[in-house]
Amino acid sequence: MKQSIIHIALVVRDYDEAIAFYTQKLHFTLIEDTYQPEQDKRWVVVAPPNSNGTTLLLARASKPEQEPFIGNQAGGRVFLFLNSDDFWRDYNEMVEKDIKFIRPPKQQDYGMVAVFEDLYGNLWDLLQLNPDHPLANP
């Protein structure tokens, strides 16, 4: 048996502002942006540059009960983990683009890490795993 997680839904306030953040500030690729008239919503998928794994489905909050989860999908914990092949390149560029880091870079047993916020306040780890880490070269 082979299975994989292909999308993680991320609740957003607005499709276009979320697309702009992920594509312009994080260099994600816009994979798909398709209007679904029967539900009056868009199917918007983005992915980190040159990745071939899990993607983000940017899902606009469509009901009042979904709105409190914008920026708080993990209850204040780090929600997503962005692995880089060059931590310092990406960290410095993100700082230049005014991405807010709430925990500074730190060397850990598994690699280099810093915590940043996306445009809504969800927490992300920016990582560069050590070469001997099991997920460093999947």
N, C-alpha and C positions, 0 to 999 in steps of 0.2 A: 504494500500500500504506500502511496505517496500523496501527501497533502501539503498545502502551503497556505499561509495567510497572504492574500493578495492586496487587500485594502484595509486601512484603518480609517474609520469615519471621524472627522474632526469637525465639531459644530462651530460654525462661523456666523458672524453677523451679516456679512455681505460678500457675495461671491467675488466681485471685482476687486475689492480692497484686499481680500485674502489672496487672490491670484497675484496681485501686484507685489504683496509682501514676499510670498514664497518664490516667485520667479525673479524679482528684481533684487531683493536683499539676500536670499539664500541660494540663488541660481538654480532653483528647481526647474524642471521641465514641465510645461503644461502638456499632459498626455491626452486629455480629452475635456471638452467643454460642450456638452450636448443638451439642448433644451428638451425637456420632457413635458409636452403640452398637457397630457392627461393628468399630471400631478402639479402642473405649473411650477416646476423647479428645474434646476440644471444638474446634470451629472458631471461634476468637475473633479478631475483626477490630476494630481501632481506627483512628481517623484524627484528625489535628489539627482544631481547630474551624474550621468554615466552609471546609474544603478539599474539593477534588473531584478529587484526583490519586491518587497512590500511597498505599496504606494499609499498616498493620502487621498481620501475622498473628502473634498471640502463640502460639507453639508450645511446649508443655510438653515438656521433655526426657523422653523415654519409654524411653530405653536408657542404661545406664551410660556408654557411649562418647560420648553427647551431653552429659552433665553438665559436662565440662571447658569446654565452649563457652559456658556461661551466663556472661554478662558479659564475654566475650572473643571475640566473633564476628569482630572485625577485627584480632586479634593486637595489641591495644594502640593501634591507630590510631583516629582519629575514624571512626565507622561511619555515623552518620546526621546529617542536616543539617536543622534546623528553622528555616525562614524565617519571620520575623515582620513584621507591618506596623508594630509599635512595639517596638523592641528594649528600650528602657528600662522600659517598662511590664512586659513579660514577664520581663526580667532581675530587676527588683526584686521582683516577685511570687514568682518562683522562689526567690530568696534568702530571702524571708519564710517560704517553705514548706520550708526546710532542704534544698533541692537543692544538692548540692556542686558548686561551680565549681572546676575545676582550673587554668584559665587565665582571668585577668580580662578584662574588656571591652577591646577594642583596635580602633581605626579602621584598616582596611586599604584598599587601593586599590578593592576590590570592595564594601566596606561595613563595618558594625560587626559584631564577632564575639566570642564568649566560648565556652569549652569547659566542658561540664558532664557529670556522670555520671548515668546512670539508676540505678534501684534495684539493679541487679546489677553496675554498674561499666562498662557499655558507654559509650564516649565519643560525645558529640553536640556539634555546633556549634549554638549559637543565633546566628542571623544576621538582619541587616536589610540586604538588598542595596541598593546605591545605585540611585536611580531610572533611571539610564542603563544599568544592567546588563542584558544580554540576557534573563535569567530573572526580572527584577524584576516584570514585568507580563506573564506568559505568556498 
